[in-house]
Amino acid sequence: QVQLVESGGGLVQPGGSLRLSCAASGFTFSRSGMRWYRQAPGKEREFVAYITRTSSTKNYADSVKGRFTISRDNVKNTVYLQMNSLKAEDTAVYYCNALLYENQWGQGTQVTVSS
């Protein structure tokens, strides 16, 4: 049974940083690319970042490029999202997703950027 557990969200001031984690279980983590998505209130879920199985390639949405960094630890079965220079428009629930199990989602972690 695929499980994805996101954590690390919270309230942060504009310009601040947060590091999100997503602990995966129920599948062979090292065999799947991983993605982060986010969903702001009243909006559709949108792509944020992607990392391949070996971390050889990383892709980002234009809105976060240069501020967010995706990484993974295939020993700990965890994918991370380092978020710097946060803006109010980054406020959303953040979700991780496994490329091999696109229909499986965790509960997400809330990120609120506000002064």
C-alpha positions as CSV (number, residue, x, y, z in Angstrom):
1,Q,0.0,0.0,0.0
2,V,1.5,3.3,-1.2
3,Q,1.8,5.9,1.6
4,L,3.1,9.4,1.3
5,V,3.4,11.5,4.4
6,E,4.3,15.2,4.0
7,S,5.6,17.3,6.8
8,G,7.5,20.5,7.5
9,G,4.8,23.1,6.7
10,G,4.0,26.1,8.8
11,L,3.6,29.8,9.0
12,V,6.5,31.9,7.8
13,Q,7.1,35.5,7.0
14,P,7.7,36.7,3.4
15,G,11.3,36.1,2.5
16,G,11.6,33.2,4.9
17,S,12.4,29.6,4.3
18,L,10.9,26.2,5.0
19,R,12.0,22.6,4.2
20,L,9.3,20.1,3.4
21,S,9.7,16.4,3.7
22,C,7.8,13.5,2.2
23,A,8.3,10.1,3.7
24,A,7.3,7.3,1.2
25,S,6.5,3.7,1.9
26,G,4.7,0.7,0.3
27,F,6.8,0.8,-2.9
28,T,10.4,0.7,-4.1
29,F,11.1,4.4,-3.7
30,S,14.4,4.4,-5.7
31,R,12.5,3.2,-8.8
32,S,10.2,6.2,-9.0
33,G,10.6,9.8,-10.0
34,M,9.0,12.1,-7.4
35,R,7.1,15.3,-7.7
36,W,5.8,18.1,-5.5
37,Y,2.5,19.8,-6.2
38,R,0.6,22.5,-4.4
39,Q,-3.0,23.7,-4.2
40,A,-3.9,27.2,-3.1
41,P,-7.4,28.0,-1.9
42,G,-9.9,28.1,-4.8
43,K,-7.3,27.0,-7.3
44,E,-6.4,23.7,-9.0
45,R,-3.5,21.7,-7.9
46,E,-0.3,22.7,-9.8
47,F,3.1,21.2,-10.4
48,V,6.0,22.6,-8.4
49,A,9.0,20.4,-8.9
50,Y,10.2,17.0,-10.2
51,I,13.2,14.8,-9.5
52,T,14.3,11.7,-11.3
53,R,15.1,8.4,-9.6
54,T,18.8,9.1,-9.4
55,S,18.5,12.9,-8.9
56,S,20.2,13.3,-12.2
57,T,17.5,15.7,-13.5
58,K,15.3,18.2,-11.7
59,N,12.6,20.4,-13.1
60,Y,10.7,23.3,-11.6
61,A,7.7,25.4,-12.3
62,D,8.7,28.9,-13.5
63,S,7.1,30.4,-10.5
64,V,9.5,28.7,-8.1
65,K,12.7,28.4,-10.2
66,G,15.7,29.8,-8.4
67,R,13.9,29.8,-5.0
68,F,13.0,26.1,-4.5
69,T,15.2,23.1,-4.6
70,I,14.0,19.5,-4.7
71,S,16.2,16.6,-3.4
72,R,15.8,13.0,-2.3
73,D,17.4,10.4,-0.1
74,N,16.9,6.9,-1.5
75,V,18.1,5.4,1.7
76,K,15.6,7.2,3.9
77,N,12.8,6.9,1.2
78,T,12.3,10.6,1.5
79,V,11.9,13.5,-0.9
80,Y,12.5,17.1,0.2
81,L,11.6,20.6,-1.0
82,Q,13.7,23.4,0.2
83,M,11.8,26.7,-0.2
84,N,13.6,30.0,0.1
85,S,12.6,33.6,-0.5
86,L,9.0,32.6,0.2
87,K,6.2,34.9,-1.1
88,A,2.6,35.2,-0.2
89,E,1.6,33.5,-3.4
90,D,3.4,30.4,-2.3
91,T,0.7,29.9,0.3
92,A,-0.9,26.5,-0.4
93,V,-1.1,22.9,0.7
94,Y,1.9,21.0,-0.6
95,Y,1.7,17.4,-1.7
96,C,4.3,14.9,-2.9
97,N,3.5,12.3,-5.6
98,A,5.3,9.3,-7.0
99,L,5.5,9.1,-10.8
100,L,4.8,5.4,-10.8
101,Y,1.6,5.9,-8.6
102,E,0.1,9.1,-9.9
103,N,-3.3,8.5,-8.3
104,Q,-1.9,8.2,-4.8
105,W,-1.7,11.3,-2.6
106,G,-0.8,12.1,1.0
107,Q,-2.7,14.4,3.3
108,G,-0.4,17.4,2.3
109,T,1.2,20.0,4.5
110,Q,0.0,23.5,4.8
111,V,2.4,26.4,4.0
112,T,1.3,29.9,4.9
113,V,3.4,32.9,4.0
114,S,2.2,36.0,5.8
115,S,3.5,38.9,7.8
